[in-house]
Amino acid sequence: MGACYRCGEKIKFIDELSIDHKKNWLYEDVSLFWDLNNITFSHLKCNTSARRHNNIQKIVVPEGTAWCSNCHKSLPVSNFGKKKKTKGSNRKYRAYCNPCRKVMGWQKG
């Protein structure tokens, strides 16, 4: 009790505390989110660090398609605008398809 699930150190202050899931539920099994046996305590920084580094799911899509982060579908690349090159990113197309960008008000027309 009182030890961080991620690093094993004692959680000394309430503002360091976070509720953590032992097994990743996102993109896996939503029932794990509600499973009390899957819930534990961690330092907030340990929990967020694990989420950023260990739980990132790489989405593999068929050739000639791209993944829309809003509608969660693999769509033909013709539905996406080209992404501006940024340092450290190898993504060729925008994260949101043109129809989603239009609904969000990010695209004219």
C-alpha positions in Angstrom: 0.0 0.0 0.0 1.2 3.5 -0.8 3.8 2.4 -3.3 3.8 3.4 -7.0 2.9 0.5 -9.3 5.3 1.8 -11.9 8.5 2.6 -10.0 7.9 1.0 -6.6 8.7 4.2 -4.6 6.4 5.4 -1.9 3.7 8.0 -3.0 4.3 10.7 -0.3 1.9 13.5 -1.4 -1.7 13.4 -2.6 -0.8 15.6 -5.6 1.6 12.9 -6.8 -1.2 10.3 -6.8 -2.9 9.0 -9.9 -5.2 6.0 -10.6 -3.5 3.7 -13.1 -4.5 0.7 -15.2 -2.1 -2.2 -15.0 -3.0 -3.5 -18.5 -3.6 -1.0 -21.3 -7.3 -0.9 -22.1 -7.2 1.7 -24.9 -7.3 0.0 -28.3 -7.4 -3.4 -26.5 -10.5 -4.1 -24.4 -12.7 -1.5 -22.9 -13.8 -3.9 -20.1 -10.3 -3.5 -18.7 -11.1 0.1 -18.0 -13.8 -0.9 -15.5 -12.1 -4.0 -14.1 -11.2 -3.2 -10.5 -8.4 -5.9 -10.6 -6.8 -3.8 -13.3 -6.7 -0.6 -11.2 -3.8 0.5 -9.0 -2.0 3.7 -7.8 1.0 5.3 -9.4 2.8 8.6 -9.2 1.2 10.9 -11.8 4.5 11.4 -13.6 5.1 7.6 -13.7 1.6 7.0 -15.1 1.8 9.8 -17.8 5.3 8.7 -18.8 4.2 5.1 -19.2 1.2 6.2 -21.3 3.4 8.3 -23.6 6.2 5.8 -24.0 4.8 2.3 -23.5 1.2 2.4 -24.6 1.5 4.1 -28.0 -0.2 1.9 -30.5 1.2 2.1 -34.1 -1.7 1.9 -36.5 -0.8 0.0 -39.7 -3.0 0.9 -42.7 -3.1 -0.6 -46.2 -1.0 0.9 -49.0 -2.6 4.0 -50.5 -4.6 4.8 -47.3 -4.1 7.0 -44.2 -5.6 6.9 -40.7 -8.1 9.6 -39.6 -7.6 10.3 -35.9 -11.1 11.6 -35.6 -13.3 9.1 -37.4 -10.9 6.2 -36.7 -10.9 4.8 -40.2 -8.4 4.0 -42.8 -9.3 6.0 -45.9 -7.8 6.6 -49.3 -5.0 9.3 -49.2 -7.1 11.4 -51.6 -9.3 12.2 -48.6 -6.3 13.9 -46.8 -4.2 17.0 -47.3 -0.5 16.7 -47.4 1.2 17.5 -44.1 3.9 20.1 -43.8 7.3 18.5 -43.0 8.2 18.9 -39.4 11.3 17.8 -37.5 11.0 14.3 -36.1 7.8 13.4 -38.0 7.6 11.0 -41.0 3.9 11.4 -41.4 3.0 12.4 -45.0 -0.7 13.3 -44.6 -2.7 15.3 -42.1 -4.1 13.6 -39.0 -7.7 14.3 -39.9 -9.4 13.5 -43.2 -10.9 16.4 -45.3 -14.6 15.6 -44.3 -13.7 15.7 -40.6 -11.6 18.9 -41.0 -14.7 20.5 -42.8 -17.0 19.5 -39.9 -14.5 20.9 -37.4 -14.4 24.2 -39.3 -10.7 23.7 -40.2 -11.3 23.6 -44.0 -13.2 26.0 -46.2 -15.8 24.9 -48.6 
